[in-house]
Amino acid sequence: MRHLKFAPSWLRFLTIFLLTMGILFRFSNLDGKVFWQDEVYASLRISGYTINEAKQQLFNNRVIGKESFAKFQGANPDKSLNDTIMSLAKQDSQHPPLYYIIARLWMEIFGNSVTAIRSLSACISLLVFPCVYWLCRELFNVPLSVPGVAIALMAISPIHLVYAQEAQEYILWLVTILLSSASLLRAIRLEDELAERQKPDLFAIWSIYAVTLAMSLYTFIWSAFVAVAHGIYVMITAKFKFTETVRTYLLASIVGFLAFMPWITVVIGEFFQFLISADKTTAQSDLIPIFPFLLMQLSRIFFDIDLSSENSLCYLIALAFLTLVGYSIYFLCQSTNYKTWSFIITLIVVPALPLILPDLIAGSIQSSTEPYLIPSYLGIQLAVAYLLTMQLYNGSGSRRSFWSIIMTLVIICGLISSKVSSQAETWWNKGMNYGNPQVAQIINQSNRPLLISDAFSNNYGHVFSLSYLLEPKVRFLLVNNQKIPKIPDGFTDVFLLNPSEDWGKTIEKKYKFKTDIVYSDNYYSIWKLAKNRNLRRRNISPNNQLSAELSTR
């Protein structure tokens, strides 16, 4: 790789240009996208309130405005940072507290707006670029060529843009994965170099890895599988012998996990509580076939304009990128030593196996598991960056021209995807709240609308998410335990959010109204109460999962 020591000027300018575009995309339209259910729950944790406390204060059969939700969606004087941590420990321990602590402090300074909370993720995403540079330097030992291409690809990667604009911990998790991986490679390199001249200071060499591993665990619990991938890599480089490097790695890993031990005890306690009392069923509408899911996610690393999985074009695009990724991994294994390719392969495969293997048996996977594949996304991008860089330097002129075209197409795909995604109002990752803009438009058209809902199932998240798009004139009547609401006079239109069959019939009977569906998708529905008896009532399915065809009405 000596001829790759210095990158040509065109590559440096291209990297700077794409990096600039990537930064602009990350901070563009932060408040314009749907603030969806997972972000709602993240903001609730940051506020220090639990779900039960929020439901008790809001779902009490009183008419309220959207301003009543504010104190449950960010930092507030009634709750402290300790309440934020305790809220996670009581009801959401699978999300460790590091991101939420940072977000709480951030929101105390910059406020509770959507722009403020999402700007934290956008700022954190900027740390990805120096961390990628460090990792590529340790992995490929090239000052700028491969790191420059890797930075360029990640700057315009649509999958990273998605998480850089979300009020969740996933982009911080990517940063900690990069830091722990780079520090691991650094520790192995320094130990080997110093061992030839003097007795190395193992504490100084491996302490950074122990700290970054603990940070990663406190960001996202799936980091344990990244640590397993690191362990397998260390054993491979040691040729499965219990060498000094293996012993020091195990010691540093143990220190990292011991630092995480206080939160592990919280997770175990909540897990047993979950086994005893939680509803462990998964809605069928949240399950999708596993192989189309994996193809779509692989394609979204490089190209994503929010095509429906039913569109045949998306599979053609996915197969093209699958070919590119497959050849990248093959080329990597053929042209680098085992210490390089084994790191990338373990990073791609090991963290994904616990997610994919159980679902291979079932044949389907939850659509909400995309963020768990972030280590795999990273490994794939490193392999593709290495392939493109090497092909642009090696071979005949025609070969370099061919791969220049491939790289140009990849860059164009990334730029188009990032442009479309950054300006979109909703996107595939919004899950069950994907249709919120359409619902908000329907409700906002009324002069004095009232939205009625109960606290059953996911209705809490639906109401909070919708509140960000509804105008101040909209009022909410929230009830608990599916009580019959007391509908006051003076509202021109009354809407029901996701009513169960029995609850909807009881409201109809009491007020002598008819209900007409105005929106539905696979996750929730909106019904309108009307006195016009010519309206034909449609049945509500018992499981609240209505046919997607109704959404076109």
Backbone torsions as a table, in degrees:
resi	resn	phi	psi	omega
1	MET	NA	14.0	-176.2
2	ARG	-62.4	-35.3	-179.0
3	HIS	-70.9	-7.4	177.1
4	LEU	-98.0	9.8	-173.2
5	LYS	-59.3	-42.9	-179.8
6	PHE	-119.7	132.2	-180.0
7	ALA	-79.0	145.0	175.7
8	PRO	-66.4	161.9	-175.2
9	SER	-62.9	-36.1	-178.7
10	TRP	-63.5	-35.3	179.4
11	LEU	-70.4	-36.4	178.1
12	ARG	-66.4	-43.3	177.9
13	PHE	-65.0	-39.6	178.5
14	LEU	-63.4	-43.2	179.3
15	THR	-62.1	-44.1	179.9
16	ILE	-64.4	-41.2	179.9
17	PHE	-63.7	-48.8	-178.0
18	LEU	-68.0	-34.8	176.6
19	LEU	-64.1	-41.8	177.7
20	THR	-62.8	-44.5	179.2
21	MET	-63.2	-41.3	179.7
22	GLY	-62.1	-39.7	178.0
23	ILE	-66.1	-42.9	178.6
24	LEU	-62.3	-41.9	179.2
25	PHE	-62.6	-37.3	-176.6
26	ARG	-66.2	-30.8	-177.9
27	PHE	-102.4	8.7	-178.8
28	SER	-91.2	133.1	171.4
29	ASN	57.7	39.6	-177.3
30	LEU	-62.9	-33.7	-178.0
31	ASP	-95.3	3.6	-174.9
32	GLY	-91.7	-13.3	-178.3
33	LYS	-91.7	156.4	177.6
34	VAL	-57.0	127.8	174.2
35	PHE	-87.9	95.5	-164.5
36	TRP	-90.8	-178.4	-166.3
37	GLN	-58.1	-44.0	-179.9
38	ASP	-64.0	-36.4	176.3
39	GLU	-69.7	-34.6	175.9
40	VAL	-60.2	-46.9	179.9
41	TYR	-67.4	-36.6	176.5
42	ALA	-62.0	-42.9	178.2
43	SER	-65.5	-34.9	176.8
44	LEU	-62.8	-43.2	178.6
45	ARG	-63.4	-41.2	179.1
46	ILE	-61.3	-36.7	-179.3
47	SER	-66.9	-23.2	-178.7
48	GLY	94.1	-3.8	177.5
49	TYR	-88.1	153.0	171.7
50	THR	-95.3	166.2	178.7
51	ILE	-61.2	-40.9	-179.4
52	ASN	-62.6	-39.7	178.5
53	GLU	-65.5	-41.5	179.5
54	ALA	-65.7	-42.6	179.5
55	LYS	-65.2	-39.5	-179.4
56	GLN	-62.1	-37.2	-177.4
57	GLN	-85.2	-23.4	-174.4
58	LEU	-107.8	-39.0	-177.4
59	PHE	-90.8	73.0	-173.8
60	ASN	-134.7	26.6	174.5
61	ASN	63.2	34.7	175.5
62	ARG	-121.9	149.4	177.7
63	VAL	-81.1	125.5	-177.8
64	ILE	-133.1	165.5	175.0
65	GLY	-103.4	172.4	-177.5
66	LYS	-64.8	-20.9	179.2
67	GLU	-66.8	-19.3	-179.9
68	SER	-68.4	-18.6	-178.7
69	PHE	-83.0	-13.3	-167.0
70	ALA	-59.0	-44.9	-173.6
71	LYS	-70.0	-13.3	177.4
72	PHE	-96.3	8.9	-175.6
73	GLN	-129.7	43.7	176.1
74	GLY	152.1	-172.5	-178.7
75	ALA	-65.0	139.1	179.7
76	ASN	-148.0	156.7	-175.9
77	PRO	-71.5	-15.5	-178.0
78	ASP	-77.9	-20.4	-177.9
79	LYS	-127.5	150.7	-177.3
80	SER	-109.0	179.3	176.5
81	LEU	-61.2	-35.5	177.3
82	ASN	-62.9	-36.2	177.7
83	ASP	-66.3	-34.3	176.1
84	THR	-60.9	-47.1	180.0
85	ILE	-65.5	-42.0	-178.8
86	MET	-67.9	-33.8	176.9
87	SER	-61.7	-41.9	176.2
88	LEU	-65.5	-44.1	-177.9
89	ALA	-63.1	-35.8	-176.4
90	LYS	-77.8	-39.4	-169.1
91	GLN	-130.0	-6.7	-173.4
92	ASP	-150.7	48.3	-172.8
93	SER	-70.3	-14.9	175.9
94	GLN	-67.5	-11.2	173.2
95	HIS	-107.6	102.2	178.7
96	PRO	-62.7	165.0	-163.8
97	PRO	-88.6	-5.5	-169.9
98	LEU	-59.4	-50.3	-179.7
99	TYR	-61.4	-39.9	-175.0
100	TYR	-70.7	-32.5	175.0
101	ILE	-66.2	-46.6	178.5
102	ILE	-62.1	-43.3	-178.4
103	ALA	-64.9	-38.5	178.4
104	ARG	-61.0	-47.4	179.2
105	LEU	-64.8	-37.4	179.2
106	TRP	-63.5	-45.8	-176.9
107	MET	-72.0	-27.2	174.5
108	GLU	-65.7	-26.1	179.6
109	ILE	-90.4	-45.4	-169.9
110	PHE	-105.8	-1.7	176.7
111	GLY	95.8	178.2	-172.1
112	ASN	-104.4	15.0	-178.4
113	SER	-70.9	162.3	177.2
114	VAL	-60.9	-41.1	178.5
115	THR	-60.9	-40.9	-177.5
116	ALA	-65.0	-48.8	-176.0
117	ILE	-70.1	-37.4	179.1
118	ARG	-75.0	-26.4	177.9
119	SER	-65.4	-24.7	175.0
120	LEU	-62.0	-48.4	178.5
121	SER	-63.0	-40.1	179.3
122	ALA	-62.2	-40.8	178.1
123	CYS	-67.5	-43.1	178.5
124	ILE	-61.3	-35.8	-178.1
125	SER	-62.8	-23.3	178.2
126	LEU	-67.6	-24.2	177.6
127	LEU	-71.1	-16.8	179.3
128	VAL	-59.6	-38.4	-170.8
129	PHE	-69.2	-49.2	175.1
130	PRO	-65.5	-30.2	178.6
131	CYS	-69.6	-38.2	175.7
132	VAL	-64.1	-41.2	177.9
133	TYR	-58.9	-46.8	-179.6
134	TRP	-62.3	-45.7	-178.7
135	LEU	-61.7	-44.4	-179.8
136	CYS	-66.5	-35.6	176.2
137	ARG	-62.1	-43.2	179.9
138	GLU	-71.5	-33.4	-174.1
139	LEU	-82.9	-42.9	-174.7
140	PHE	-109.3	-12.2	179.1
141	ASN	56.5	43.0	177.9
142	VAL	-125.1	125.5	-174.0
143	PRO	-59.1	-45.5	-171.3
144	LEU	-138.2	-26.8	-170.0
145	SER	-62.0	-66.8	179.6
146	VAL	-65.4	-44.7	176.6
147	PRO	-57.8	-36.9	-179.9
148	GLY	-65.2	-44.0	178.0
149	VAL	-66.1	-40.6	179.0
150	ALA	-61.8	-42.7	178.1
151	ILE	-63.1	-42.8	-179.4
152	ALA	-62.1	-44.4	-179.2
153	LEU	-65.4	-40.8	-178.1
154	MET	-74.3	-26.7	179.5
155	ALA	-65.8	-35.0	-177.4
156	ILE	-110.5	13.7	177.9
157	SER	-71.4	121.4	-178.2
158	PRO	-64.5	-30.0	-178.6
159	ILE	-68.4	-36.0	178.2
160	HIS	-75.3	-31.4	176.6
161	LEU	-64.2	-37.6	178.3
162	VAL	-56.4	-49.3	-175.8
163	TYR	-80.4	-19.0	175.8
164	ALA	-75.6	-12.0	179.6
165	GLN	-117.1	22.9	179.3
166	GLU	-118.1	142.7	178.5
167	ALA	-83.3	62.3	177.8
168	GLN	-143.3	176.0	-169.6
169	GLU	-88.5	2.1	-167.4
170	TYR	-69.9	-35.5	179.3
171	ILE	-71.7	-32.3	173.2
172	LEU	-66.0	-36.6	176.8
173	TRP	-61.3	-42.7	177.5
174	LEU	-59.0	-42.1	179.1
175	VAL	-62.3	-43.7	-179.0
176	THR	-69.3	-32.2	175.0
177	ILE	-63.1	-45.6	178.6
178	LEU	-61.7	-43.6	-179.0
179	LEU	-65.0	-47.5	-178.8
180	SER	-66.3	-37.6	179.5
181	SER	-67.4	-45.5	179.4
182	ALA	-65.1	-40.6	-179.9
183	SER	-68.1	-31.4	175.4
184	LEU	-64.3	-49.5	179.5
185	LEU	-62.9	-37.8	177.5
186	ARG	-62.7	-44.7	-178.2
187	ALA	-63.1	-42.2	179.1
188	ILE	-64.2	-43.0	-179.1
189	ARG	-64.5	-47.2	-178.5
190	LEU	-64.7	-38.5	179.7
191	GLU	-64.5	-39.9	178.8
192	ASP	-68.4	-40.8	-177.9
193	GLU	-69.1	-43.9	-177.0
194	LEU	-73.6	-29.1	-179.2
195	ALA	-62.5	-24.9	-179.9
196	GLU	-76.7	-20.4	-174.7
197	ARG	-115.6	-37.9	-175.1
198	GLN	-157.2	170.3	177.5
199	LYS	-73.5	118.8	-174.8
200	PRO	-73.6	151.3	173.9
201	ASP	-83.8	96.2	-172.9
202	LEU	-64.8	-34.1	179.9
203	PHE	-63.6	-47.2	-179.3
204	ALA	-63.9	-35.1	-176.9
205	ILE	-74.1	-44.5	-170.6
206	TRP	-98.0	-8.1	-177.4
207	SER	-65.0	-35.2	179.8
208	ILE	-63.5	-40.9	178.6
209	TYR	-64.1	-42.4	179.7
210	ALA	-61.2	-41.1	-179.3
211	VAL	-68.2	-46.5	-178.1
212	THR	-68.2	-32.1	175.4
213	LEU	-65.6	-43.9	177.3
214	ALA	-62.3	-40.6	177.0
215	MET	-60.4	-42.9	-179.4
216	SER	-64.5	-41.2	178.3
217	LEU	-65.3	-38.7	179.1
218	TYR	-75.5	-7.0	175.8
219	THR	-94.2	-46.2	-178.7
220	PHE	-152.8	131.6	-171.0
221	ILE	-68.2	-21.1	179.1
222	TRP	-68.2	-8.1	176.3
223	SER	-60.7	-20.5	177.4
224	ALA	-59.2	-35.9	179.8
225	PHE	-76.8	-28.2	171.9
226	VAL	-65.7	-39.2	176.4
227	ALA	-63.4	-37.5	175.7
228	VAL	-62.8	-42.0	176.8
229	ALA	-60.4	-41.6	176.4
230	HIS	-61.5	-42.5	179.8
231	GLY	-62.9	-42.6	177.8
232	ILE	-63.3	-40.3	178.5
233	TYR	-62.7	-44.0	179.2
234	VAL	-61.2	-40.7	178.2
235	MET	-65.6	-37.4	178.6
236	ILE	-65.3	-45.3	-179.3
237	THR	-66.6	-27.5	176.9
238	ALA	-88.3	3.9	-179.4
239	LYS	57.0	37.3	175.4
240	PHE	59.3	34.9	173.8
241	LYS	-112.6	148.1	-177.0
242	PHE	-84.3	75.8	-176.8
243	THR	-86.3	178.3	177.4
244	GLU	-62.5	-37.1	178.4
245	THR	-63.7	-41.2	178.8
246	VAL	-63.8	-42.4	-178.9
247	ARG	-64.5	-44.3	-179.3
248	THR	-69.6	-34.8	176.1
249	TYR	-62.0	-46.1	-179.9
250	LEU	-61.6	-39.6	179.1
251	LEU	-64.3	-44.8	179.2
252	ALA	-64.3	-39.1	178.8
253	SER	-65.6	-41.2	178.3
254	ILE	-61.8	-41.7	178.1
255	VAL	-61.4	-42.7	178.6
256	GLY	-62.2	-43.3	179.6
257	PHE	-71.7	-33.2	176.1
258	LEU	-64.7	-37.3	176.8
259	ALA	-63.6	-27.7	-179.9
260	PHE	-89.1	-5.6	-174.4
261	MET	-56.5	-40.0	179.2
262	PRO	-56.4	-38.3	-179.8
263	TRP	-79.1	-28.0	177.3
264	ILE	-61.0	-39.7	179.3
265	THR	-64.0	-35.8	177.1
266	VAL	-66.4	-43.3	-179.6
267	VAL	-62.4	-43.8	-179.3
268	ILE	-63.3	-43.2	178.9
269	GLY	-61.4	-42.4	179.6
270	GLU	-71.4	-30.6	179.3
271	PHE	-63.9	-43.1	178.3
272	PHE	-66.2	-36.0	176.0
273	GLN	-64.3	-37.3	177.4
274	PHE	-62.9	-43.1	179.6
275	LEU	-62.2	-32.6	-176.3
276	ILE	-79.0	-43.7	-166.2
277	SER	-124.8	-13.5	-170.4
278	ALA	-80.5	153.9	172.7
279	ASP	-84.4	109.6	-171.6
280	LYS	-98.3	10.9	178.7
281	THR	-78.0	149.2	179.2
282	THR	-115.7	129.8	179.4
283	ALA	-60.4	133.6	-178.9
284	GLN	-62.8	-28.8	-179.8
285	SER	-67.9	-16.3	179.7
286	ASP	-92.4	1.7	-180.0
287	LEU	-105.1	135.3	177.7
288	ILE	-133.0	155.3	178.9
289	PRO	-57.0	139.4	-168.9
290	ILE	-71.4	-41.2	-175.9
291	PHE	-69.6	-44.3	172.5
292	PRO	-59.4	-36.6	178.2
293	PHE	-60.6	-47.4	-178.8
294	LEU	-66.1	-38.9	177.2
295	LEU	-62.1	-44.5	179.9
296	MET	-62.8	-43.5	-178.1
297	GLN	-67.3	-36.4	177.3
298	LEU	-64.4	-42.3	178.9
299	SER	-63.9	-37.8	-176.5
300	ARG	-68.4	-11.6	173.6
301	ILE	-65.2	-32.5	-173.3
302	PHE	-117.8	-30.8	-175.2
303	PHE	-147.1	128.0	-177.4
304	ASP	-158.8	110.3	173.5
305	ILE	-120.3	28.0	175.2
306	ASP	62.2	43.6	175.3
307	LEU	-73.7	144.3	176.4
308	SER	-68.7	145.8	178.2
309	SER	-64.9	-14.5	177.7
310	GLU	-83.8	-8.4	179.2
311	ASN	-82.0	121.4	-177.1
312	SER	-64.6	-25.6	179.8
313	LEU	-62.0	-35.5	-177.4
314	CYS	-65.0	-31.9	179.0
315	TYR	-75.6	-34.0	175.0
316	LEU	-63.9	-42.0	177.5
317	ILE	-65.0	-42.5	-180.0
318	ALA	-62.4	-40.6	179.7
319	LEU	-65.5	-36.3	177.5
320	ALA	-63.2	-44.9	179.4
321	PHE	-72.8	-29.7	174.5
322	LEU	-62.2	-40.2	176.9
323	THR	-62.8	-44.4	178.8
324	LEU	-61.6	-45.8	-178.6
325	VAL	-67.2	-42.8	178.9
326	GLY	-59.8	-43.9	178.8
327	TYR	-68.8	-34.3	178.1
328	SER	-60.9	-44.3	180.0
329	ILE	-67.4	-41.1	177.5
330	TYR	-61.1	-47.4	-179.2
331	PHE	-63.4	-39.5	179.0
332	LEU	-60.8	-46.0	-178.8
333	CYS	-67.3	-30.2	-178.1
334	GLN	-81.4	-27.6	-169.3
335	SER	-112.8	-2.7	178.3
336	THR	-124.0	162.9	177.3
337	ASN	-77.1	167.3	-172.8
338	TYR	-64.0	-23.6	179.3
339	LYS	-69.7	-24.0	179.2
340	THR	-88.4	-55.7	-174.5
341	TRP	-69.0	-31.2	-179.4
342	SER	-67.0	-31.5	177.8
343	PHE	-65.0	-46.4	-178.3
344	ILE	-67.8	-41.6	-179.9
345	ILE	-63.0	-45.0	179.4
346	THR	-65.7	-35.3	178.9
347	LEU	-66.8	-35.2	179.0
348	ILE	-73.8	-44.6	-166.7
349	VAL	-88.5	-50.0	-167.6
350	VAL	-62.4	-49.7	179.3
351	PRO	-65.6	-22.6	-178.6
352	ALA	-84.5	-25.3	-175.1
353	LEU	-59.7	-46.3	179.9
354	PRO	-62.5	-22.4	178.9
355	LEU	-83.8	-40.3	-170.4
356	ILE	-87.9	-40.3	-173.0
357	LEU	-57.4	-48.2	178.2
358	PRO	-62.1	-33.0	-177.9
359	ASP	-78.5	-22.4	174.7
360	LEU	-62.9	-35.8	178.5
361	ILE	-69.5	-43.4	-178.9
362	ALA	-75.7	-25.7	-179.8
363	GLY	85.3	-0.4	-179.8
364	SER	-145.0	163.1	-176.0
365	ILE	-141.7	152.2	177.7
366	GLN	-71.4	134.3	-178.3
367	SER	-68.3	-14.7	-177.4
368	SER	-87.2	6.9	-175.4
369	THR	-95.1	8.2	-177.9
370	GLU	-55.6	-42.8	-176.4
371	PRO	-63.9	-23.6	-179.3
372	TYR	-65.5	-16.1	-178.6
373	LEU	-93.3	9.2	-179.3
374	ILE	-55.6	-42.2	175.6
375	PRO	-59.5	-37.2	178.7
376	SER	-67.8	-41.0	176.0
377	TYR	-56.4	-44.3	-178.4
378	LEU	-62.8	-47.5	-179.5
379	GLY	-61.3	-40.5	178.8
380	ILE	-63.3	-42.8	-179.4
381	GLN	-66.4	-35.7	176.3
382	LEU	-64.0	-41.2	179.5
383	ALA	-65.2	-43.7	179.9
384	VAL	-67.0	-39.4	178.5
385	ALA	-62.2	-40.9	178.7
386	TYR	-65.6	-44.1	179.6
387	LEU	-59.6	-50.4	-176.6
388	LEU	-62.8	-41.1	-179.6
389	THR	-63.9	-47.7	-177.9
390	MET	-65.3	-39.6	-177.9
391	GLN	-70.1	-27.6	178.2
392	LEU	-74.8	-16.9	-179.2
393	TYR	-104.5	-26.5	-172.1
394	ASN	-106.2	165.4	173.0
395	GLY	84.3	-175.8	-178.8
396	SER	-74.7	173.0	179.4
397	GLY	-63.5	-39.1	179.1
398	SER	-65.8	-36.6	178.8
399	ARG	-66.4	-42.7	178.3
400	ARG	-65.6	-36.5	178.0
401	SER	-64.2	-41.4	179.2
402	PHE	-61.1	-45.9	-177.5
403	TRP	-75.7	-23.0	171.9
404	SER	-65.3	-38.9	176.7
405	ILE	-64.8	-43.3	179.1
406	ILE	-60.7	-45.9	-179.8
407	MET	-64.3	-39.0	177.9
408	THR	-62.0	-42.4	178.6
409	LEU	-64.3	-41.2	178.2
410	VAL	-62.3	-42.3	179.6
411	ILE	-65.7	-43.5	178.6
412	ILE	-61.5	-43.2	177.8
413	CYS	-59.2	-43.1	179.8
414	GLY	-66.2	-41.8	-179.9
415	LEU	-66.0	-44.6	178.3
416	ILE	-61.6	-45.6	-179.0
417	SER	-61.8	-45.0	-178.2
418	SER	-66.1	-38.4	178.0
419	LYS	-63.0	-48.1	-179.0
420	VAL	-65.1	-45.2	-176.6
421	SER	-65.6	-41.9	-175.7
422	SER	-66.5	-24.7	-177.5
423	GLN	-101.2	-4.7	-175.8
424	ALA	-75.0	150.9	178.7
425	GLU	-84.3	-29.6	177.0
426	THR	-144.0	163.8	-175.3
427	TRP	-152.0	169.5	-174.4
428	TRP	-59.6	-30.5	-176.7
429	ASN	-74.5	-7.1	179.7
430	LYS	-76.2	-6.2	170.6
431	GLY	54.0	-123.6	-174.7
432	MET	-70.1	-8.5	177.2
433	ASN	-108.6	18.6	-179.8
434	TYR	-58.5	-36.2	-176.0
435	GLY	-89.1	8.5	-177.5
436	ASN	-56.6	-40.6	178.9
437	PRO	-58.5	-39.7	179.3
438	GLN	-67.2	-41.9	179.0
439	VAL	-64.5	-45.4	-179.7
440	ALA	-61.5	-38.0	178.4
441	GLN	-62.6	-41.7	179.2
442	ILE	-62.5	-47.0	-177.1
443	ILE	-70.6	-40.6	-177.9
444	ASN	-66.3	-18.9	178.8
445	GLN	-70.0	-21.1	-179.9
446	SER	-75.5	154.1	-179.5
447	ASN	-73.3	-50.3	178.6
448	ARG	-135.2	80.8	-175.0
449	PRO	-85.2	149.9	174.1
450	LEU	-126.1	127.6	178.5
451	LEU	-108.2	121.6	-178.4
452	ILE	-108.1	135.4	176.0
453	SER	-153.6	163.0	174.5
454	ASP	-115.0	-179.3	-175.4
455	ALA	-94.3	13.7	-176.3
456	PHE	-72.4	142.6	173.9
457	SER	53.3	-128.6	-176.0
458	ASN	-93.5	13.8	-176.0
459	ASN	-61.8	-31.0	177.5
460	TYR	-56.8	-51.4	180.0
461	GLY	-64.4	-38.1	178.8
462	HIS	-61.4	-45.4	-178.1
463	VAL	-63.4	-47.4	-179.0
464	PHE	-63.5	-43.5	-179.7
465	SER	-63.0	-43.8	179.1
466	LEU	-64.0	-32.8	-175.3
467	SER	-59.9	-26.6	179.6
468	TYR	-70.3	-22.8	-177.7
469	LEU	-103.9	-15.8	-178.1
470	LEU	-81.8	147.6	-179.6
471	GLU	-75.8	159.4	-178.4
472	PRO	-58.7	-23.1	-179.5
473	LYS	-69.1	-18.6	-178.8
474	VAL	-74.9	134.0	176.2
475	ARG	-112.7	153.8	-177.4
476	PHE	-118.4	137.5	172.9
477	LEU	-123.1	102.1	-172.7
478	LEU	-109.4	130.4	-177.8
479	VAL	-123.0	160.0	178.9
480	ASN	-111.7	150.7	176.5
481	ASN	56.6	30.4	176.7
482	GLN	54.9	40.1	174.5
483	LYS	-69.8	157.6	178.9
484	ILE	-76.0	119.9	-176.1
485	PRO	-72.6	150.3	173.8
486	LYS	-94.6	96.4	-174.8
487	ILE	-80.0	114.9	-179.3
488	PRO	-77.8	165.2	177.2
489	ASP	-80.2	167.2	173.5
490	GLY	101.2	-2.9	178.9
491	PHE	-101.3	133.6	-177.4
492	THR	-77.2	-31.5	-179.5
493	ASP	-140.8	137.4	179.3
494	VAL	-120.7	128.7	-177.6
495	PHE	-118.4	144.1	174.0
496	LEU	-109.5	130.3	178.6
497	LEU	-99.7	115.0	171.7
498	ASN	53.0	51.0	-179.0
499	PRO	-75.0	145.2	171.8
500	SER	-72.8	165.2	-176.0
501	GLU	-62.2	-47.4	-177.7
502	ASP	-65.9	-41.8	-179.0
503	TRP	-64.7	-43.6	178.7
504	GLY	-62.3	-41.3	179.1
505	LYS	-65.8	-39.0	-179.5
506	THR	-64.8	-41.5	177.9
507	ILE	-64.5	-42.5	177.4
508	GLU	-57.2	-46.6	-175.3
509	LYS	-66.8	-41.3	-176.1
510	LYS	-69.0	-44.4	-174.1
511	TYR	-97.7	0.9	179.9
512	LYS	55.5	41.7	177.0
513	PHE	-103.8	164.8	167.4
514	LYS	-113.3	149.5	-179.7
515	THR	-110.9	137.5	179.1
516	ASP	-127.6	129.6	-178.6
517	ILE	-75.2	133.0	179.2
518	VAL	-113.9	-16.5	176.2
519	TYR	-161.8	144.1	170.3
520	SER	-159.2	151.0	170.3
521	ASP	-142.3	-161.0	-176.4
522	ASN	-75.2	-3.9	-173.7
523	TYR	-118.5	-36.9	-179.9
524	TYR	-159.3	171.5	-176.5
525	SER	-140.7	156.6	176.0
526	ILE	-122.1	127.5	179.6
527	TRP	-118.0	147.7	-179.2
528	LYS	-114.8	129.0	176.9
529	LEU	-81.7	135.5	-178.3
530	ALA	-146.5	145.3	177.5
531	LYS	-86.0	-11.7	-179.6
532	ASN	-69.5	112.1	-175.1
533	ARG	-75.9	-6.6	177.3
534	ASN	-77.3	-13.9	177.9
535	LEU	-70.8	134.7	-178.5
536	ARG	-92.3	123.3	-179.7
537	ARG	-79.0	137.8	177.2
538	ARG	-107.3	148.4	-177.6
539	ASN	-70.1	145.7	174.6
540	ILE	-101.2	128.0	-178.3
541	SER	-69.5	147.5	-175.3
542	PRO	-60.3	-31.2	-175.5
543	ASN	-96.1	12.0	177.4
544	ASN	62.6	13.5	178.1
545	GLN	-105.2	101.3	-174.3
546	LEU	-92.8	159.1	-179.1
547	SER	-61.9	136.5	-178.0
548	ALA	-65.3	-21.5	-179.7
549	GLU	-63.5	-26.9	-178.3
550	LEU	-67.7	-19.2	-176.3
551	SER	-67.7	-15.7	179.2
552	THR	-84.6	-6.6	-177.1
553	ARG	-79.6	NA	NA
